[in-house]
Amino acid sequence: MDAPQKRSKLLPANAYTKLQPGETYEPIVPSGDTRAEVSKWSVWMGLGMVVLWSAACIYMALKAGNGIEASIPIAVMAIFFGKMRRTRSTLLENVMVQSIGQAAGVVAAGAAFVVPALYINQLEPTWWQIFLACAIGGCLGVALIIPLRKYFVRDLHGELPFPEATAINEILVSGEKSGKGAGRILLMSIGLGALYDFMAETIHAWNASLTSKTLLGSMGEKLSALRFDINVTGIAALFGLGYIIGLKYAAIIAAGSVFACLVLVPLIFHFGAQAESFTYIGQTFDIATMSSGQIFSAFVKPIGIGAIAVSGIIGMIRMGKIIAGSVSLGFKSLTSGKGALVEEERTQRDMDPKLVLAVQFISALLMAALFFVVAVTSEANYGVTQSALFALVGALVGFLLSFLFTPVAAQAIATVGTNPVSGMTLITLVIAAAVMAVAGLTGKAGMFIALVIGTAVCTALSTSGALITDFKIGYWIGSTPKSQQKWKFVGIIVASLLIAFIIPLMDSAYHFLVLDPSTGQMISNTDVLPAPQANMLAAIVSGVMSSAEQPILLYAVGGVVAILLWMAGVPMLAFALGMYLPISINLAVLAGAFVSWIVSRTGKTAEEKTARAEQGHLIASGLMAGAALIGIFSAVSRLPEVGAIIRYLSVGIDFSFDPASVAAGTPKLIDTATAWYSGTAGQVVSLIAFVLLGVGCFLLARLGAKWELADVAAEGERTVEIPPNEPPEEQ
């Protein structure tokens, strides 16, 4: 993600350049300026953004295996709502809203990577355990990166590109003079995403699950008999994800799905159907009787997991120079801030170093307390002394790995705009599981502690990378670092609370694990809650800490595929995710990316084409946020605890309680699709609706471009630059 070529007039000339000897950088808002920064509006608006985007980010990460970059829409909404106030918000208030709100994405990223693995390994965490794991990791990430703020932000000014920070900074600064069009487009997109998925996912007005077997008639039946099945989940959430990813990476992800579902699955069926039933990893398989989905789950998904794991490791190796240089920075932070306190100017004032160290110590202590409770209450009946040992070892491992990796994440974000979270989390899990096993802790308690360590470290890495972006934005504009730091802790805690509610809710409504009737085994619910990274980590931890057989050979095949992709110059992680995720998800993502590509190439002039393309972040973010809110509402509506109100909302699917479960006192919801809904008619209507969704996005882009060009004409020059729609490979 490159910096905008045109800089707002409000920024100093040396904002993005290396300072000469004796030269200093003066921010837009001088140190002596006392304009509002931390106010009731900025705090409550920031926390409101945390609530909205925490829900959106965690829902999308669980539903599609990819998260949302929430910083840009939060910045746009801060400007938009700030201009609607009787007393217009200041630039510093907008920075504070963005800084607090950004906590949503970082906590969601850490949680979605690891927490579902607890459910996949049937460990059943409580809400407070999820909350503590996320909150501890997030607070630790903040506390560990604060001592390095001046080095990254001030001492290396102009030497690190900070691509993401630059993009957000331009939006915030240019928002001082730009119109309200961006905010209106974002809100309209939220409404469109919410309405569409309410009709498709809650009311079930049409069948969003498109299948070649149904739509192609007799030809589809023949292809399905050969295990050639093409499926598309036509919902706004996935369409919006593709719109923001862009055509290049969406096509690579889709290529992984095509290879997995339309090459590997038919090949396995063709050759496997000629063989007798066989036993592998403790299960008996008769491929001749297995459906496409069953073959995919049993044999292809493990290959995808292996490819994802090796892709993460290769990504770490490729960042070797960054890692080697940044690890030493962690040790540098131990001595920073020592000595007599010197009163610094407002724009360079950090939290008291003693308070920062106290946060680090309390975080480690809370981590140890959590591990102690898990060990002492486990089925193995560990004694107090042994549980205390496990807690101490686990907390030490978690703290040290967070300490070593947080500067890596920060420097990676500042240098190339990508955070190698997947590789570092994978290494964390392997180390944590191995250390705990050596200490004598295995089984469910061992897996639980190892995965909680992974959650904390992953959240810390995500937080440190995001916070260094906040610090740089504040440095350019003139915010008070101390205020950013204090309120970031609050944002982390609120986001952790919300995510601790949403993840169990999604499991209760849809379930991370479902029963495979053909084998009687519990398998990952890939079609609804794929969580690819969590499935990978669950398999690795289970292999290290339990006696369960693992498909090592299939993992190895996936690793070889990743290496070949790297040698061919194909983005490994994108292709590997495509191999793991169902083709129904990835083709829907590809559809959104294709519409985005078309939109960016329409318009009478080059300026109009560019303006339409620049609406991508807003439209896509709005679609996903609106769809996520409705998705969470739909999940709540399925719960027996609220009377399963979806029974009265759905028209295409009839929901009812299973009489046997009601008699047993544990009511369970069952569903039966109507003949119209499950037949060709329901899918044809869905296909038409999906096309109309693309038309709606085109109209929004055209309208947004019209408003933006009008603003540019009024200003006399273009000042708002929204970055391209193609993110880097590593997420």
Secondary structure, DSSP 8 states (H G I E B T S, - for coil): ----SS--TTS-TTSSS---TT-----SS-TT-----S-HHHHHHHHHHHHHHHHHHHHHHHHHS-----HHHHHHHHHHHHHHSSS---HHHHHHHHHHHTHHHHHHHHHHHHHHHHHHTT----HHHHHHHHHHHHHHHHHHHGGGHIIIIIITTTTS--HHHHHHHHHHHHTTTS-SHHHHHHHHHHHHHHHHHIIIIIS--S--EEEHHHHTHHHHHHHHHTT---EEE--HHHHHHHHHH-HHHHHHHHHHHHHIIIIIHHHHHHHHTTS--EEETTEEE-GGG--HHHHIIIIIHHHHHHHHHHHHHHHHHHTHHHHHHHHHHHHHHHHTT-SS-----GGG----HHHHHHHHHHHHHHHHHHHHHHHHTSTT---HHHHHHHHHHHHHHHHHHHHHHHHHHHHHHHHHS---HHHHHHHHHHHHHHHHHHTT--HHHHHHHHHHHHHHHHHHHHHHHHHHHHHHHHHHHT--HHHHHHHHHHHHHHHHHHHHHHHHHHHHHT-SEEEETTTTEEEE-TTT---HHHHHHHHHHHHHHS-----HHHHHHHHHHHHHHHHHT--HHHHHHHHHS-HHHHHHHHHHHHHHHHHTT-SSSHHHHHHHHTTHHHHHHHHHHHHHHHHHHHHHHT-GGGT-THHHH-SSEEEEE-HHHHHTT---EEEEE-HHHHSHHHHHHHHHHHHHHHHHHHHHHHHHHHHHHHHHHHHSS-------S---S--
